[in-house]
Amino acid sequence: MILTDNETQVDLLNNEAIATTIIGLLREKPDHPVTIGVHGDWGAGKSSVLEMIEAGFAGDDDVLCLKFNGWRFQGFEDAKIALIEGIVTGLVEKRPAMTKAAGAVKDDRRARRRSVRQR
C-alpha cells in the first residue's frame, strides 16, 4: 500500500494523542501565551497533527487558526513580513464575527444597566 505525502485530518500514523494533548493544553489556559513545537522526521505526520489540531477547533469562533509555510520564502525578512501580513489578514477576515460578538456583549451590558436602574 502506498500513502500520499499530504497532510490529513484522518490519523493514519497514530498521532491523534499528540493533537488531543495540544488541543487540551490550548483550551486549558486560553489567555496565557503558549509556544508549541511539533518536531519529527520527514513524513512523521507533523502537518497532519496540525490539521487535526485545526479540526479540533473547528466551529470555535474564539479561535483563529492561521497557516504559514516558511519554505515559500527565500530570506528571513521576506518570511517575517509574510508572517505578519498573514496574521493581520487573518484577524481582519475574522473581525466581522468578533465585532458581532463585541456588539452582543455591549448590548448585554446596556440591558443589565437598564435593569439595575429600573429597580
C-alpha positions in Angstrom: 0.0 0.0 0.0 1.3 3.5 -0.9 0.2 6.5 1.0 0.4 10.0 -0.4 2.5 12.6 1.5 -0.3 15.0 2.0 -1.5 16.3 5.4 -4.8 14.9 6.5 -7.3 15.2 9.3 -7.5 11.4 9.3 -5.0 9.9 11.8 -3.0 7.3 9.7 0.1 7.5 11.9 -1.5 7.3 15.4 -0.7 10.9 16.1 -4.2 11.7 17.4 -3.0 11.6 21.0 -0.5 14.4 20.3 -3.1 16.5 18.7 -5.6 15.9 21.5 -2.9 16.8 24.1 -2.1 20.1 22.4 -5.8 21.0 22.0 -6.3 20.3 25.7 -3.3 22.4 26.6 -4.5 25.3 24.5 -8.1 25.1 25.9 -6.9 24.8 29.5 -5.3 28.3 29.6 -6.5 30.3 26.6 -5.5 33.6 28.0 -1.8 32.6 28.5 0.8 32.7 25.8 2.0 29.3 24.7 4.6 28.2 22.2 4.4 24.6 21.0 6.9 22.9 18.7 5.9 20.0 16.6 9.1 18.2 15.6 9.7 15.0 13.6 11.4 13.5 10.6 10.1 13.9 7.1 6.8 12.1 6.7 6.3 11.6 10.5 3.0 13.4 10.4 3.7 16.9 11.7 1.4 18.6 9.1 -1.3 16.1 9.9 -1.0 16.8 13.6 -1.5 20.5 12.8 -4.5 19.6 10.6 -6.0 17.6 13.4 -5.5 20.5 15.9 -7.2 22.9 13.5 -10.1 20.4 13.1 -10.3 20.2 16.9 -11.0 23.9 17.0 -13.4 23.9 14.0 -16.6 25.8 14.8 -15.0 27.6 17.8 -15.4 31.3 17.0 -12.9 32.3 19.7 -10.1 30.5 17.9 -8.3 31.6 14.8 -6.0 29.1 13.1 -3.6 30.5 10.6 -1.3 28.6 8.3 2.1 29.8 7.3 4.5 28.0 5.0 8.0 29.4 5.7 9.5 27.2 2.9 7.9 29.5 0.3 10.2 32.4 1.2 13.9 33.0 0.5 15.1 35.2 3.3 14.3 35.9 6.9 12.9 39.4 6.1 10.6 38.0 3.4 9.3 35.3 5.7 8.9 37.8 8.6 6.9 40.2 6.5 4.7 37.5 5.1 4.1 36.0 8.5 3.0 39.4 9.9 0.9 40.0 6.8 -0.8 36.6 7.2 -1.6 37.3 10.8 -3.1 40.7 10.1 -5.1 39.4 7.1 -6.5 36.5 9.2 -7.5 38.8 12.0 -9.2 41.3 9.6 -11.1 38.5 7.9 -12.2 37.1 11.3 -13.1 40.6 12.6 -16.7 40.7 11.4 -17.5 37.7 13.7 -15.5 39.3 16.5 -17.3 42.6 16.0 -20.7 40.9 16.3 -19.6 39.2 19.5 -18.4 42.5 20.9 -21.7 44.2 19.9 -23.6 41.4 21.7 -21.6 41.9 24.9 -22.1 45.7 24.7 -25.9 45.2 24.2 -26.0 42.7 27.1 -24.2 45.2 29.4 -26.6 48.0 28.4 -29.6 45.8 29.1 -28.1 44.9 32.6 -27.5 48.6 33.4 -31.1 49.5 32.4 -32.4 46.6 34.6 -30.3 47.8 37.6 -31.6 51.4 37.1 -35.2 50.3 36.9 -35.0 48.5 40.3 
